[in-house]
Amino acid sequence: MTPTNARRTAGFLPPLPGPAGRRCRWLLIGLLLLPPVTAVVGSMATTGVPGSLVFSDPATWLQPLGSLTGILALAWLLLALMLSIRLPGLDQPLGGMLGLWRVHHYLGAAALLSALLHPLFLLLASAPQGPGATLALLQPMPRAWPLWTGWLALGLMLLFLAPSFQFFGRPAYQRWKLLHLLAGPAALIALAHGIALARWLSPQQAIVTWGLLGSLAAVAFFWRKGLSPLLARRPFQIDRADVLANGVIELTLSPLRRTIEFTAGQFVYLTPDIPELEAGNREEHPYTISSAPAELPTIRIGIKSLGDASWALQSVAAGERVYLEGPYGRFLSDPAHRPQLWIGGGIGLTPFVSAARQLSHIQADCDITLIYCANDITRAYYLRELQHIAEAVDGLRVIPHFYLDQGYLNAAFLRQAAADLDKREAYVCGPVALIELTEELLTRLGTPRGAIHTEAFDLL
Ligand SMILES: Cc1cc2nc3c(=O)[nH]c(=O)nc-3n(C[C@H](O)[C@H](O)[C@H](O)COP(=O)(O)OP(=O)(O)OC[C@H]3O[C@@H](n4cnc5c(N)ncnc54)[C@H](O)[C@@H]3O)c2cc1C
């Protein structure tokens, strides 16, 4: 395949110009720099250039540093909230939902760190005025509500952000999600604190600035938690529930109203509406679509039992109802563009199954090597179908790798599977350990970092 005969392949997204990771990094840098630059420029515009900062005299810079960290904590918290809005398509420029979540996660970390430094600097700044001043900050008078709101917002932030950074080990996903709802009240209380104690802005300026940012964050929060479950979810009926292997099922769904247009490699949030379900009813979970876009309006989803909700879904039956929301993500791209290497492990095969099924419908030009990683043949539940498709699709090769027979994937195996690894776009999906191993092997074998795309089925 040469660039001249490369053409857009139906059902696949075109490649993004440049690696998505780099774009995420720039967005993150932009969002991290925006609040400090605005705060410093804004404060200089209103209170003048600070002329009295003397490095050797902490009293002159601890107080401004305290104010700045407070502004940063609030601004980054609000920006993280704005990014938590979930709208199909909005994640595309960043290379998908996982890229967007990464930026959201780092903004949360930056907000928490600043929120911890903020009182620390202010307490240190108050020390020269004697223990009374420090005590007043630590234990404000009952009527000093602007100070209380600061401590309360910090407490809430610690409560809902500590599990995200796994301070106390890996939390249960649903409990983590519930705790994360505290982001809303924390932001509201922090806004009241920020407006009441604004030092670098006049009260009117503080109300307008924080009010605007707060409103945008509130819209995102309200859409995500209030409106999107009502407006963005589409009802589907289960037509078939095929057992692929022990603990793995593939659902075939047909839309009760409008279907969801998607491209190979994208995922949806699935919410069962089955009151008899033993666990996870009305709980949304992300699943990659395993059917081809060419099969629309029907959608298929392969589900492995990895916890209580996905375990309960193993027993659903035809005629029952689920809701789908999406599509999200941007994992695979047009195979007509460049030779590709796909590496899938376990249920992480689903994006490649969707893409292979699509190729069998459209008969496009492609040069793809798929390495199918499973423990053994009994766990390679999509292998036979994929081998069948590869017999019909020119340019698609399927190579199984069985861990129990062959051990870990290694450089020799990869080199034998595809000699031209430096020229291939690589896509890896599966358990985190497999992703880390293949990233390291591929980089060693000459695949440029920017040509390695990974997706772990894990948002925490
Ligand atoms: C982008 C993406 C695509 C996925 N595609 C598939 C697929 O095609 N087939 C498949 O079987 N599984 C897929 N998963 C994984 C699937 O979402 C989890 O297995 C499922 O949510 C587990 O829920 P549980 O209650 O059964 O298990 P739990 O014990 O609650 O969770 C097990 C682990 O699954 C993850 N998880 C749980 N709930 C969520 C959630 N709402 N959002 C994100 N992660 C969660 C967490 O890492 C958690 O530790 C995908 C995940 C992601 C992020």
The ligand as an SDF file (V2000), in Angstrom:
LIG
                    3D

 53 58  0  0  0  0  0  0  0  0999 V2000
  -12.9390    2.6970   27.4310 C   0  0  0  0  0  0  0  0  0  0  0  0
  -13.3430    1.3870   28.0490 C   0  0  0  0  0  0  0  0  0  0  0  0
  -13.8120    0.3670   27.2520 C   0  0  0  0  0  0  0  0  0  0  0  0
  -14.1730   -0.8560   27.8350 C   0  0  0  0  0  0  0  0  0  0  0  0
  -14.6250   -1.8590   27.0190 N   0  0  0  0  0  0  0  0  0  0  0  0
  -14.9600   -3.0530   27.5620 C   0  0  0  0  0  0  0  0  0  0  0  0
  -15.4370   -4.1280   26.7360 C   0  0  0  0  0  0  0  0  0  0  0  0
  -15.5580   -4.0250   25.5100 O   0  0  0  0  0  0  0  0  0  0  0  0
  -15.7670   -5.2830   27.3480 N   0  0  0  0  0  0  0  0  0  0  0  0
  -15.6430   -5.4730   28.7150 C   0  0  0  0  0  0  0  0  0  0  0  0
  -15.9720   -6.5330   29.2020 O   0  0  0  0  0  0  0  0  0  0  0  0
  -15.1850   -4.4810   29.4970 N   0  0  0  0  0  0  0  0  0  0  0  0
  -14.8580   -3.2730   28.9560 C   0  0  0  0  0  0  0  0  0  0  0  0
  -14.4140   -2.2650   29.7750 N   0  0  0  0  0  0  0  0  0  0  0  0
  -14.3000   -2.5100   31.2160 C   0  0  0  0  0  0  0  0  0  0  0  0
  -15.6480   -2.3840   31.8800 C   0  0  0  0  0  0  0  0  0  0  0  0
  -16.0680   -1.0390   31.8910 O   0  0  0  0  0  0  0  0  0  0  0  0
  -15.5170   -2.8510   33.3320 C   0  0  0  0  0  0  0  0  0  0  0  0
  -15.1630   -4.2030   33.3070 O   0  0  0  0  0  0  0  0  0  0  0  0
  -16.7970   -2.7570   34.0630 C   0  0  0  0  0  0  0  0  0  0  0  0
  -17.1260   -1.4150   34.2270 O   0  0  0  0  0  0  0  0  0  0  0  0
  -16.6310   -3.4660   35.4030 C   0  0  0  0  0  0  0  0  0  0  0  0
  -17.6800   -3.1340   36.2540 O   0  0  0  0  0  0  0  0  0  0  0  0
  -18.0800   -4.1150   37.4510 P   0  0  0  0  0  0  0  0  0  0  0  0
  -19.0470   -3.4010   38.3330 O   0  0  0  0  0  0  0  0  0  0  0  0
  -18.4350   -5.4190   36.9190 O   0  0  0  0  0  0  0  0  0  0  0  0
  -16.7180   -4.3080   38.2040 O   0  0  0  0  0  0  0  0  0  0  0  0
  -16.0790   -3.4630   39.3600 P   0  0  0  0  0  0  0  0  0  0  0  0
  -15.5270   -4.4060   40.3630 O   0  0  0  0  0  0  0  0  0  0  0  0
  -16.9780   -2.3680   39.8150 O   0  0  0  0  0  0  0  0  0  0  0  0
  -14.9120   -2.8240   38.5470 O   0  0  0  0  0  0  0  0  0  0  0  0
  -13.7900   -3.5220   38.0880 C   0  0  0  0  0  0  0  0  0  0  0  0
  -12.8930   -2.4570   37.4350 C   0  0  0  0  0  0  0  0  0  0  0  0
  -13.5420   -1.9910   36.2510 O   0  0  0  0  0  0  0  0  0  0  0  0
  -13.3610   -0.5740   36.1180 C   0  0  0  0  0  0  0  0  0  0  0  0
  -14.6790    0.0660   36.1320 N   0  0  0  0  0  0  0  0  0  0  0  0
  -15.7660   -0.3010   36.8320 C   0  0  0  0  0  0  0  0  0  0  0  0
  -16.7880    0.5100   36.5800 N   0  0  0  0  0  0  0  0  0  0  0  0
  -16.3350    1.4120   35.6990 C   0  0  0  0  0  0  0  0  0  0  0  0
  -16.9300    2.5320   35.0580 C   0  0  0  0  0  0  0  0  0  0  0  0
  -18.2090    2.8750   35.2500 N   0  0  0  0  0  0  0  0  0  0  0  0
  -16.1520    3.2620   34.2370 N   0  0  0  0  0  0  0  0  0  0  0  0
  -14.8810    2.9130   34.0320 C   0  0  0  0  0  0  0  0  0  0  0  0
  -14.2570    1.8720   34.5850 N   0  0  0  0  0  0  0  0  0  0  0  0
  -14.9760    1.1360   35.4100 C   0  0  0  0  0  0  0  0  0  0  0  0
  -12.5550   -0.1060   37.2990 C   0  0  0  0  0  0  0  0  0  0  0  0
  -11.2100   -0.0580   36.9040 O   0  0  0  0  0  0  0  0  0  0  0  0
  -12.7330   -1.1870   38.3020 C   0  0  0  0  0  0  0  0  0  0  0  0
  -11.6470   -1.3090   39.1650 O   0  0  0  0  0  0  0  0  0  0  0  0
  -14.0700   -1.0380   29.2330 C   0  0  0  0  0  0  0  0  0  0  0  0
  -13.6090    0.0080   30.0200 C   0  0  0  0  0  0  0  0  0  0  0  0
  -13.2460    1.2080   29.4520 C   0  0  0  0  0  0  0  0  0  0  0  0
  -12.7570    2.3180   30.3240 C   0  0  0  0  0  0  0  0  0  0  0  0
  1  2  1  0
  2  3  1  0
  2 52  2  0
  3  4  2  0
  4  5  1  0
  4 50  1  0
  5  6  2  0
  6  7  1  0
  6 13  1  0
  7  8  2  0
  7  9  1  0
  9 10  1  0
 10 11  2  0
 10 12  1  0
 12 13  2  0
 13 14  1  0
 14 15  1  0
 14 50  1  0
 15 16  1  0
 16 17  1  0
 16 18  1  0
 18 19  1  0
 18 20  1  0
 20 21  1  0
 20 22  1  0
 22 23  1  0
 23 24  1  0
 24 25  2  0
 24 26  1  0
 24 27  1  0
 27 28  1  0
 28 29  2  0
 28 30  1  0
 28 31  1  0
 31 32  1  0
 32 33  1  0
 33 34  1  0
 33 48  1  0
 34 35  1  0
 35 36  1  0
 35 46  1  0
 36 37  1  0
 36 45  1  0
 37 38  2  0
 38 39  1  0
 39 40  1  0
 39 45  2  0
 40 41  1  0
 40 42  2  0
 42 43  1  0
 43 44  2  0
 44 45  1  0
 46 47  1  0
 46 48  1  0
 48 49  1  0
 50 51  2  0
 51 52  1  0
 52 53  1  0
M  END
$$$$
